[in-house]
Amino acid sequence: MKVLDYALSALAAATDVAQHPRHHAAVSYPTRGLDSAPVPHGPRAPIQTPSPTTLASLPPVERHREIQIIRKPRDVVSNDQTPDASKPMLGLYSEDQVTTETTTFENGIDSSKWIVDTRGYGGSNDNPYLRQMDPKNVEVADGQLKLKVPGGQTYDPKSTTGLSSAQIMSTKKISVGSLEMTVKMSTEAGTCQCGFLYGSDNNEVDLEYLTRTNVSWAVVQGMSRSIPIQQVNLNVTTDQTDDFHTYKLVRTESKAYFLIDGQVVNTFDKNIPTEPVQVMLAHWTDANPGWTGGPPAKDAVMTVKKVVMEYVGATETFTTSTSVPSATGSSPSESAKGAASRGYGSKAGPLLAVAALCFYFAL
């Protein structure tokens, strides 16, 4: 009878443990660069291929968001349609298919739409240079978003903490959609100021401005690894730092369009990624002499007046529970390890109970 009592008690306890919210497996937000092998790159070498680093001053961050699905019918865009920059999604879809969300910053950063990034990037074989996204570099002043890269930083190749930078990312993930940002770029040499659509290192569309060379770049990295990264100097002749300018990138099922001040300046039609992406705005430096050439000597500030996000079809708000990223990215985070062990524990209890019952009846 003692064996039977133990078996029934163990089964009840295991059931309670499995149902308790503390024992539900956490979902770790995928950190860029961990899940994909290095991809051959074009002229930009080495390119940013982030992996986690640590910012000791930041406490663990826990975020929980509910899935939100918005469904609209979507027609596949035809390759022979002519884009109209005056219309949502360049007029490639009927207007009733396009959802438009505009963000201004008079009342601060809307946490239902945007998350301030706290992760570190770099440290891979492709890009050993580290950078750390720090919320202290993200602020709102005079109704405008300020993304700062502090000046006078010292890069130590032996350090595990990257150069201080800034980034925000959307809570929504979209597939067919666009990012438009009205920005005044910093003039301080040594940073990259950019807006991009990012899902993974093989699912990325970027528009980047380098202050080191005063060059704007269009970048597409698609799902097919047989096609190297596509990047083009947009040959912008106007001063990008004199005033606010509008930058827009549009991703359809078959093309990626890049616009500056309402003019289409480049189009890609090969290896366009189609998996869900987040919208991101970033201002960063990483001491890479072949790209940012940082860190900057003085504070550099990227000023954002307005952000417009358009999308067609279904979109979701990701659900995640994250902690401060690990130092190397070569092993799961502590939260992921904990989730795995908790998942195993919740299954082991019932198995032991069943084994005890079998042993009892065998007697």
MOWO-V601178 format. One record per pair of residues at least 24 apart in sequence whose ideal C-beta (glycine too) atoms are under 8 Angstrom apart, sorted by the first residue. I is the first residue (numbers start at 1). GAP is how many residues later the second one is. D is the distance in Angstrom with one decimal. If there is no record, write none. Layout:
# MOWO-V601178
i->I gap->GAP d->D
i->I gap->GAP d->D
This chain:
# MOWO-V601178
i->3 gap->353 d->5.9
i->3 gap->356 d->6.3
i->3 gap->357 d->4.4
i->3 gap->360 d->7.3
i->4 gap->353 d->7.3
i->4 gap->356 d->4.9
i->6 gap->350 d->5.7
i->7 gap->346 d->5.2
i->7 gap->347 d->7.8
i->7 gap->349 d->3.6
i->7 gap->350 d->4.4
i->7 gap->353 d->6.1
i->8 gap->345 d->7.6
i->10 gap->339 d->6.3
i->10 gap->342 d->5.7
i->10 gap->343 d->4.0
i->10 gap->346 d->6.3
i->11 gap->338 d->7.7
i->11 gap->339 d->6.3
i->11 gap->342 d->3.6
i->11 gap->343 d->7.6
i->11 gap->346 d->7.9
i->13 gap->336 d->6.4
i->14 gap->332 d->7.1
i->14 gap->334 d->7.9
i->14 gap->335 d->2.7
i->14 gap->336 d->4.6
i->14 gap->338 d->7.6
i->14 gap->339 d->6.0
i->15 gap->334 d->8.0
i->15 gap->335 d->7.3
i->17 gap->328 d->7.0
i->17 gap->329 d->5.7
i->17 gap->332 d->5.9
i->18 gap->328 d->4.1
i->18 gap->329 d->8.0
i->18 gap->331 d->7.3
i->18 gap->332 d->7.6
i->22 gap->320 d->7.9
i->23 gap->319 d->4.9
i->23 gap->322 d->7.1
i->23 gap->323 d->5.4
i->24 gap->318 d->7.6
i->25 gap->314 d->4.0
i->25 gap->315 d->7.4
i->25 gap->317 d->6.2
i->25 gap->318 d->4.8
i->26 gap->295 d->4.1
i->26 gap->309 d->5.0
i->26 gap->310 d->7.1
i->26 gap->312 d->6.9
i->26 gap->313 d->4.4
i->27 gap->292 d->6.0
i->27 gap->293 d->5.7
i->27 gap->294 d->5.7
i->27 gap->312 d->7.8
i->28 gap->292 d->7.2
i->28 gap->293 d->7.1
i->28 gap->294 d->6.2
i->28 gap->304 d->7.3
i->28 gap->305 d->5.7
i->28 gap->307 d->5.8
i->28 gap->308 d->4.6
i->28 gap->311 d->7.4
i->29 gap->289 d->7.3
i->29 gap->291 d->4.1
i->29 gap->293 d->4.6
i->30 gap->170 d->7.2
i->31 gap->88 d->6.4
i->31 gap->294 d->5.8
i->31 gap->298 d->6.5
i->32 gap->89 d->6.6
i->32 gap->166 d->7.2
i->32 gap->168 d->7.0
i->32 gap->169 d->6.3
i->33 gap->88 d->7.4
i->33 gap->91 d->5.7
i->33 gap->168 d->5.8
i->33 gap->296 d->6.9
i->34 gap->295 d->5.1
i->35 gap->165 d->6.5
i->36 gap->164 d->6.0
i->36 gap->165 d->4.9
i->36 gap->166 d->5.6
i->37 gap->188 d->7.7
i->38 gap->86 d->7.3
i->38 gap->87 d->6.2
i->38 gap->88 d->5.1
i->39 gap->162 d->6.3
i->39 gap->163 d->6.5
i->39 gap->182 d->6.9
i->39 gap->186 d->5.8
i->39 gap->189 d->7.2
i->39 gap->190 d->6.6
i->40 gap->185 d->8.0
i->40 gap->188 d->4.8
i->40 gap->189 d->7.7
i->41 gap->85 d->7.3
i->41 gap->187 d->6.2
i->41 gap->188 d->5.0
i->42 gap->186 d->5.4
i->42 gap->187 d->5.2
i->42 gap->188 d->7.2
i->42 gap->189 d->5.5
i->43 gap->188 d->6.8
i->44 gap->173 d->7.9
i->44 gap->175 d->7.9
i->44 gap->185 d->7.3
i->44 gap->187 d->5.9
i->44 gap->246 d->7.1
i->44 gap->247 d->6.3
i->45 gap->245 d->5.9
i->46 gap->80 d->4.9
i->46 gap->81 d->4.5
i->46 gap->82 d->7.7
i->46 gap->83 d->7.9
i->46 gap->242 d->6.7
i->46 gap->244 d->6.9
i->46 gap->245 d->7.9
i->47 gap->79 d->6.4
i->47 gap->80 d->6.5
i->47 gap->182 d->6.6
i->47 gap->244 d->7.4
i->48 gap->73 d->6.9
i->48 gap->74 d->7.2
i->48 gap->79 d->5.6
i->48 gap->238 d->7.1
i->48 gap->240 d->7.9
i->48 gap->243 d->7.3
i->49 gap->73 d->7.8
i->49 gap->75 d->4.7
i->49 gap->77 d->4.1
i->49 gap->78 d->4.9
i->49 gap->152 d->6.0
i->50 gap->69 d->7.8
i->50 gap->70 d->7.7
i->50 gap->71 d->2.9
i->50 gap->72 d->5.8
i->50 gap->74 d->7.4
i->50 gap->77 d->7.6
i->50 gap->81 d->7.9
i->51 gap->70 d->6.8
i->51 gap->71 d->6.8
i->51 gap->72 d->5.1
i->51 gap->73 d->4.9
i->51 gap->277 d->7.4
i->51 gap->278 d->3.8
i->52 gap->67 d->6.2
i->52 gap->68 d->5.6
i->52 gap->69 d->7.7
i->52 gap->71 d->7.8
i->52 gap->273 d->3.0
i->52 gap->274 d->5.3
i->52 gap->275 d->7.1
i->52 gap->276 d->7.5
i->52 gap->277 d->4.5
i->52 gap->281 d->7.9
i->53 gap->67 d->2.9
i->53 gap->68 d->7.2
i->53 gap->69 d->6.8
i->53 gap->70 d->5.8
i->53 gap->77 d->5.2
i->53 gap->79 d->6.1
i->53 gap->107 d->6.0
i->53 gap->108 d->6.4
i->53 gap->109 d->5.2
i->53 gap->272 d->6.7
i->53 gap->274 d->6.3
i->54 gap->66 d->6.4
i->54 gap->106 d->6.1
i->54 gap->107 d->6.6
i->54 gap->270 d->6.3
i->54 gap->271 d->6.7
i->54 gap->272 d->7.3
i->54 gap->273 d->5.0
i->55 gap->63 d->6.8
i->55 gap->65 d->6.2
i->55 gap->77 d->5.0
i->55 gap->79 d->6.4
i->55 gap->106 d->6.5
i->55 gap->269 d->6.8
i->56 gap->105 d->7.2
i->58 gap->60 d->5.3
i->58 gap->76 d->7.6
i->58 gap->77 d->7.5
i->58 gap->266 d->5.8
i->59 gap->265 d->7.5
i->60 gap->263 d->4.2
i->60 gap->264 d->5.4
i->61 gap->57 d->5.6
i->61 gap->261 d->5.9
i->61 gap->262 d->6.8
i->61 gap->263 d->7.0
i->62 gap->259 d->5.9
i->62 gap->260 d->7.2
i->62 gap->261 d->7.5
i->63 gap->52 d->7.1
i->63 gap->257 d->5.7
i->63 gap->258 d->6.8
i->63 gap->259 d->6.4
i->64 gap->255 d->6.7
i->64 gap->256 d->7.5
i->64 gap->257 d->6.1
i->65 gap->106 d->6.2
i->65 gap->252 d->5.2
i->65 gap->253 d->6.3
i->65 gap->254 d->5.3
i->65 gap->255 d->6.8
i->66 gap->251 d->6.7
i->66 gap->253 d->6.7
i->67 gap->249 d->5.5
i->67 gap->250 d->6.5
i->67 gap->251 d->7.9
i->67 gap->252 d->5.9
i->68 gap->104 d->7.9
i->68 gap->247 d->7.6
i->68 gap->248 d->6.3
i->68 gap->249 d->4.5
i->69 gap->245 d->5.7
i->69 gap->246 d->7.4
i->69 gap->247 d->5.9
i->70 gap->29 d->6.8
i->70 gap->244 d->6.3
i->70 gap->245 d->5.3
i->71 gap->242 d->7.5
i->71 gap->243 d->5.3
i->72 gap->25 d->5.6
i->72 gap->27 d->7.1
i->72 gap->240 d->6.8
i->72 gap->241 d->5.9
i->72 gap->242 d->7.6
i->73 gap->24 d->6.6
i->74 gap->102 d->6.7
i->74 gap->238 d->5.2
i->74 gap->239 d->4.1
i->76 gap->177 d->5.4
i->76 gap->178 d->7.8
i->77 gap->99 d->8.0
i->77 gap->175 d->4.5
i->77 gap->176 d->5.8
i->77 gap->177 d->6.2
i->77 gap->178 d->7.5
i->79 gap->175 d->5.6
i->79 gap->176 d->7.3
i->79 gap->190 d->7.1
i->83 gap->167 d->7.7
i->83 gap->174 d->6.0
i->83 gap->181 d->5.8
i->85 gap->174 d->5.9
i->85 gap->177 d->5.0
i->85 gap->178 d->6.8
i->85 gap->179 d->6.2
i->86 gap->176 d->7.6
i->88 gap->222 d->5.3
i->89 gap->87 d->7.7
i->89 gap->88 d->7.6
i->89 gap->89 d->6.1
i->89 gap->161 d->6.3
i->89 gap->163 d->7.6
i->89 gap->221 d->5.4
i->89 gap->223 d->6.2
i->90 gap->88 d->8.0
i->90 gap->160 d->5.6
i->90 gap->167 d->6.2
i->90 gap->174 d->7.9
i->92 gap->158 d->8.0
i->92 gap->160 d->5.9
i->93 gap->83 d->7.9
i->93 gap->219 d->5.3
i->97 gap->215 d->5.2
i->97 gap->216 d->7.8
i->98 gap->212 d->5.5
i->98 gap->213 d->7.5
i->98 gap->214 d->5.6
i->99 gap->211 d->6.9
i->99 gap->212 d->5.5
i->99 gap->213 d->7.5
i->99 gap->216 d->7.8
i->100 gap->208 d->6.5
i->100 gap->209 d->7.5
i->100 gap->210 d->5.1
i->101 gap->207 d->7.2
i->101 gap->208 d->4.9
i->101 gap->209 d->7.7
i->102 gap->204 d->6.7
i->102 gap->205 d->7.4
i->102 gap->206 d->5.0
i->103 gap->203 d->6.9
i->103 gap->204 d->4.4
i->103 gap->205 d->7.6
i->103 gap->206 d->7.5
i->104 gap->39 d->7.0
i->104 gap->201 d->7.3
i->104 gap->202 d->5.4
i->105 gap->35 d->4.9
i->105 gap->38 d->5.7
i->105 gap->39 d->5.8
i->105 gap->40 d->4.7
i->105 gap->199 d->7.3
i->105 gap->200 d->7.8
i->106 gap->37 d->4.2
i->108 gap->32 d->5.1
i->109 gap->29 d->7.5
i->109 gap->31 d->6.3
i->109 gap->36 d->7.0
i->109 gap->59 d->7.0
i->112 gap->59 d->6.6
i->113 gap->57 d->6.5
i->113 gap->58 d->5.9
i->113 gap->59 d->7.5
i->114 gap->54 d->4.9
i->114 gap->55 d->7.0
i->114 gap->56 d->6.2
i->114 gap->57 d->6.8
i->115 gap->53 d->6.7
i->115 gap->54 d->5.4
i->115 gap->55 d->7.7
i->115 gap->56 d->6.1
i->116 gap->51 d->7.8
i->116 gap->52 d->5.5
i->117 gap->49 d->7.9
i->117 gap->50 d->4.0
i->117 gap->51 d->6.5
i->117 gap->52 d->5.8
i->117 gap->163 d->8.0
i->117 gap->165 d->7.9
i->118 gap->206 d->7.1
i->119 gap->206 d->5.1
i->120 gap->41 d->7.5
i->120 gap->42 d->5.1
i->120 gap->205 d->5.9
i->121 gap->41 d->6.9
i->121 gap->163 d->7.9
i->121 gap->165 d->7.7
i->122 gap->40 d->5.7
i->122 gap->164 d->5.7
i->123 gap->39 d->7.8
i->123 gap->205 d->7.1
i->123 gap->206 d->7.2
i->124 gap->205 d->8.0
i->127 gap->159 d->7.3
i->127 gap->161 d->6.8
i->128 gap->29 d->7.4
i->129 gap->26 d->7.6
i->129 gap->33 d->7.6
i->129 gap->34 d->7.9
i->129 gap->157 d->4.0
i->129 gap->158 d->5.0
i->129 gap->159 d->4.7
i->130 gap->29 d->7.2
i->130 gap->30 d->7.5
i->130 gap->31 d->7.0
i->130 gap->32 d->3.1
i->130 gap->33 d->6.8
i->130 gap->156 d->6.7
i->131 gap->31 d->4.0
i->131 gap->32 d->5.0
i->131 gap->33 d->7.8
i->131 gap->34 d->4.8
i->131 gap->153 d->5.1
i->131 gap->154 d->6.5
i->131 gap->155 d->4.3
i->132 gap->29 d->5.9
i->132 gap->30 d->4.0
i->132 gap->31 d->6.8
i->132 gap->32 d->5.8
i->132 gap->33 d->6.5
i->133 gap->32 d->5.6
i->133 gap->33 d->6.3
i->133 gap->34 d->4.6
i->133 gap->149 d->7.8
i->133 gap->151 d->7.6
i->134 gap->30 d->4.9
i->134 gap->31 d->7.0
i->134 gap->32 d->6.9
i->136 gap->28 d->7.8
i->137 gap->27 d->6.2
i->137 gap->28 d->6.6
i->137 gap->29 d->3.7
i->137 gap->146 d->7.8
i->138 gap->28 d->5.0
i->138 gap->29 d->7.9
i->138 gap->30 d->6.4
i->144 gap->159 d->5.3
i->144 gap->160 d->6.4
i->144 gap->161 d->5.5
i->145 gap->136 d->7.8
i->145 gap->158 d->7.2
i->145 gap->159 d->4.0
i->145 gap->160 d->7.9
i->146 gap->155 d->5.3
i->146 gap->156 d->7.5
i->146 gap->157 d->5.9
i->146 gap->158 d->7.8
i->147 gap->46 d->7.7
i->147 gap->134 d->6.7
i->147 gap->135 d->7.0
i->147 gap->136 d->3.9
i->147 gap->154 d->7.1
i->147 gap->155 d->4.4
i->147 gap->157 d->6.9
i->148 gap->135 d->6.9
i->148 gap->151 d->6.0
i->148 gap->152 d->6.9
i->148 gap->153 d->5.0
i->148 gap->154 d->7.7
i->149 gap->37 d->7.8
i->149 gap->39 d->7.9
i->149 gap->41 d->7.8
i->149 gap->42 d->4.9
i->149 gap->134 d->5.6
i->149 gap->135 d->6.5
i->149 gap->136 d->5.1
i->149 gap->145 d->7.3
i->149 gap->146 d->7.2
i->149 gap->147 d->5.9
i->149 gap->150 d->7.3
i->149 gap->151 d->4.6
i->149 gap->152 d->7.9
i->150 gap->149 d->5.8
i->151 gap->37 d->6.9
i->151 gap->144 d->7.3
i->151 gap->145 d->5.0
i->151 gap->146 d->5.5
i->151 gap->147 d->3.8
i->151 gap->148 d->4.5
i->151 gap->149 d->6.7
i->152 gap->143 d->7.7
i->152 gap->145 d->6.6
i->152 gap->146 d->7.2
i->153 gap->132 d->7.6
i->153 gap->141 d->7.9
i->153 gap->142 d->4.1
i->153 gap->143 d->8.0
i->154 gap->141 d->7.6
i->155 gap->132 d->4.0
i->155 gap->139 d->7.8
i->155 gap->140 d->6.1
i->160 gap->167 d->5.4
i->162 gap->124 d->6.8
i->163 gap->121 d->7.8
i->163 gap->122 d->5.2
i->163 gap->123 d->5.9
i->163 gap->124 d->6.2
i->163 gap->131 d->6.6
i->163 gap->132 d->5.2
i->165 gap->117 d->7.1
i->165 gap->118 d->6.4
i->165 gap->119 d->3.5
i->165 gap->120 d->6.1
i->165 gap->121 d->7.8
i->166 gap->116 d->6.9
i->166 gap->117 d->5.1
i->166 gap->118 d->7.1
i->166 gap->136 d->7.8
i->167 gap->113 d->6.3
i->167 gap->114 d->7.0
i->167 gap->115 d->4.0
i->167 gap->116 d->7.5
i->167 gap->117 d->6.9
i->168 gap->112 d->7.1
i->168 gap->113 d->5.4
i->168 gap->114 d->7.8
i->169 gap->29 d->7.9
i->169 gap->109 d->4.9
i->169 gap->110 d->7.0
i->169 gap->111 d->4.6
i->169 gap->112 d->7.9
i->170 gap->108 d->5.0
i->170 gap->109 d->4.0
i->170 gap->110 d->7.3
i->170 gap->139 d->6.6
i->171 gap->146 d->4.9
i->171 gap->147 d->7.1
i->172 gap->106 d->7.4
i->172 gap->107 d->7.4
i->172 gap->137 d->7.3
i->172 gap->139 d->7.5
i->172 gap->143 d->5.2
i->172 gap->144 d->7.2
i->172 gap->145 d->5.6
i->173 gap->26 d->7.4
i->173 gap->103 d->4.1
i->173 gap->104 d->6.4
i->173 gap->105 d->5.5
i->173 gap->142 d->6.4
i->173 gap->143 d->5.4
i->173 gap->144 d->7.4
i->173 gap->145 d->5.7
i->174 gap->102 d->6.6
i->174 gap->103 d->6.3
i->174 gap->105 d->7.3
i->174 gap->135 d->7.4
i->174 gap->137 d->4.0
i->174 gap->141 d->4.9
i->175 gap->99 d->6.2
i->175 gap->100 d->7.1
i->175 gap->101 d->5.4
i->175 gap->102 d->7.4
i->175 gap->136 d->7.6
i->175 gap->138 d->6.1
i->175 gap->139 d->7.4
i->175 gap->140 d->7.6
i->176 gap->75 d->6.6
i->176 gap->76 d->5.8
i->176 gap->77 d->6.2
i->176 gap->98 d->7.8
i->176 gap->135 d->6.6
i->176 gap->136 d->4.4
i->176 gap->137 d->5.7
i->177 gap->73 d->7.8
i->177 gap->74 d->6.4
i->177 gap->100 d->7.9
i->177 gap->102 d->7.8
i->177 gap->132 d->6.7
i->177 gap->133 d->5.6
i->177 gap->134 d->3.5
i->177 gap->135 d->6.6
i->177 gap->138 d->7.8
i->178 gap->70 d->6.2
i->178 gap->71 d->6.4
i->178 gap->72 d->4.1
i->178 gap->73 d->6.9
i->178 gap->130 d->7.9
i->178 gap->131 d->7.1
i->178 gap->132 d->4.6
i->178 gap->133 d->7.6
i->179 gap->69 d->6.9
i->179 gap->70 d->5.6
i->179 gap->100 d->4.9
i->179 gap->128 d->7.3
i->179 gap->129 d->7.7
i->179 gap->130 d->6.1
i->180 gap->66 d->6.4
i->180 gap->67 d->7.1
i->180 gap->68 d->4.1
i->180 gap->127 d->7.1
i->180 gap->128 d->4.1
i->180 gap->129 d->7.7
i->180 gap->130 d->7.6
i->181 gap->65 d->7.3
i->181 gap->66 d->5.5
i->181 gap->67 d->7.7
i->181 gap->100 d->6.3
i->181 gap->123 d->6.0
i->181 gap->125 d->7.2
i->181 gap->126 d->5.2
i->181 gap->127 d->7.7
i->182 gap->62 d->5.4
i->182 gap->63 d->7.4
i->182 gap->64 d->5.0
i->182 gap->122 d->7.1
i->182 gap->123 d->4.4
i->182 gap->124 d->4.4
i->182 gap->125 d->7.8
i->183 gap->61 d->6.5
i->183 gap->62 d->6.5
i->183 gap->63 d->7.9
i->183 gap->64 d->6.3
i->183 gap->119 d->6.3
i->183 gap->120 d->6.7
i->183 gap->121 d->5.3
i->183 gap->122 d->7.2
i->184 gap->57 d->7.1
i->184 gap->59 d->6.4
i->184 gap->60 d->4.8
i->184 gap->61 d->7.5
i->184 gap->118 d->7.7
i->184 gap->119 d->4.4
i->184 gap->121 d->7.6
i->185 gap->24 d->5.4
i->185 gap->26 d->7.2
i->185 gap->55 d->4.9
i->185 gap->56 d->4.8
i->185 gap->60 d->7.6
i->185 gap->117 d->6.3
i->186 gap->25 d->6.1
i->186 gap->55 d->6.9
i->186 gap->97 d->7.4
i->186 gap->114 d->4.1
i->186 gap->115 d->5.5
i->186 gap->116 d->5.6
i->187 gap->24 d->6.7
i->187 gap->54 d->4.5
i->187 gap->113 d->8.0
i->188 gap->108 d->4.5
i->188 gap->109 d->7.2
i->188 gap->110 d->5.4
i->188 gap->111 d->7.2
i->188 gap->112 d->3.7
i->189 gap->104 d->6.7
i->189 gap->107 d->6.3
i->189 gap->108 d->7.7
i->190 gap->95 d->5.6
i->190 gap->102 d->5.9
i->190 gap->103 d->5.4
i->190 gap->104 d->3.6
i->190 gap->105 d->5.7
i->190 gap->106 d->3.7
i->190 gap->107 d->7.2
i->190 gap->110 d->7.0
i->191 gap->92 d->6.0
i->191 gap->93 d->6.6
i->191 gap->94 d->4.8
i->191 gap->101 d->5.8
i->191 gap->103 d->5.9
i->191 gap->105 d->5.7
i->191 gap->109 d->4.8
i->191 gap->111 d->7.8
i->192 gap->90 d->7.5
i->192 gap->91 d->7.4
i->192 gap->92 d->5.6
i->192 gap->93 d->7.1
i->192 gap->99 d->6.7
i->192 gap->100 d->5.0
i->193 gap->89 d->7.6
i->193 gap->90 d->5.1
i->193 gap->109 d->4.5
i->194 gap->87 d->7.5
i->194 gap->88 d->5.5
i->194 gap->89 d->7.8
i->195 gap->52 d->6.1
i->195 gap->54 d->6.9
i->195 gap->84 d->7.5
i->195 gap->85 d->7.0
i->195 gap->86 d->5.2
i->195 gap->87 d->7.9
i->196 gap->53 d->7.5
i->196 gap->83 d->7.9
i->196 gap->84 d->5.3
i->196 gap->86 d->7.5
i->197 gap->52 d->6.8
i->197 gap->54 d->5.8
i->197 gap->80 d->4.2
i->197 gap->81 d->7.4
i->197 gap->82 d->6.2
i->197 gap->83 d->7.6
i->198 gap->79 d->5.5
i->198 gap->80 d->5.8
i->198 gap->82 d->5.4
i->199 gap->74 d->7.0
i->199 gap->76 d->5.1
i->199 gap->77 d->5.7
i->199 gap->78 d->4.1
i->199 gap->79 d->7.1
i->200 gap->75 d->7.4
i->202 gap->71 d->6.8
i->203 gap->70 d->4.1
i->203 gap->72 d->4.7
i->203 gap->74 d->6.2
i->204 gap->69 d->6.9
i->204 gap->73 d->7.5
i->205 gap->44 d->5.6
i->205 gap->46 d->5.3
i->205 gap->51 d->5.0
i->205 gap->67 d->7.9
i->205 gap->68 d->7.2
i->205 gap->72 d->7.6
i->206 gap->43 d->7.7
i->207 gap->40 d->5.4
i->207 gap->41 d->8.0
i->207 gap->42 d->5.0
i->207 gap->51 d->5.8
i->209 gap->31 d->5.8
i->210 gap->81 d->7.0
i->210 gap->82 d->6.7
i->210 gap->83 d->7.8
i->211 gap->30 d->7.9
i->211 gap->85 d->7.6
i->211 gap->89 d->6.9
i->212 gap->79 d->7.9
i->212 gap->80 d->6.4
i->212 gap->81 d->3.8
i->212 gap->82 d->7.9
i->214 gap->26 d->6.9
i->214 gap->27 d->7.9
i->216 gap->24 d->6.5
i->216 gap->44 d->7.1
i->218 gap->31 d->7.6
i->218 gap->38 d->7.8
i->218 gap->40 d->4.4
i->218 gap->47 d->7.7
i->218 gap->48 d->4.8
i->218 gap->50 d->7.3
i->220 gap->36 d->5.3
i->220 gap->48 d->4.8
i->220 gap->51 d->7.0
i->220 gap->52 d->6.8
i->220 gap->53 d->7.6
i->221 gap->52 d->7.3
i->222 gap->48 d->7.5
i->222 gap->49 d->3.2
i->222 gap->50 d->5.9
i->222 gap->51 d->4.7
i->223 gap->48 d->7.1
i->223 gap->50 d->5.0
i->223 gap->51 d->7.4
i->223 gap->52 d->6.8
i->224 gap->47 d->5.0
i->227 gap->43 d->6.5
i->227 gap->44 d->4.3
i->230 gap->38 d->5.7
i->230 gap->40 d->6.9
i->230 gap->41 d->7.0
i->232 gap->34 d->5.5
i->232 gap->36 d->8.0
i->234 gap->24 d->6.6
i->234 gap->26 d->7.0
i->234 gap->31 d->5.1
i->234 gap->32 d->5.8
i->235 gap->30 d->7.9
i->236 gap->24 d->6.1
i->236 gap->29 d->7.2
i->244 gap->59 d->7.7
i->244 gap->61 d->5.7
i->250 gap->60 d->7.9
i->251 gap->26 d->7.6
i->276 gap->39 d->7.9
i->276 gap->40 d->7.1
i->278 gap->40 d->7.7
i->279 gap->28 d->7.7
i->279 gap->30 d->5.4
i->281 gap->26 d->6.9
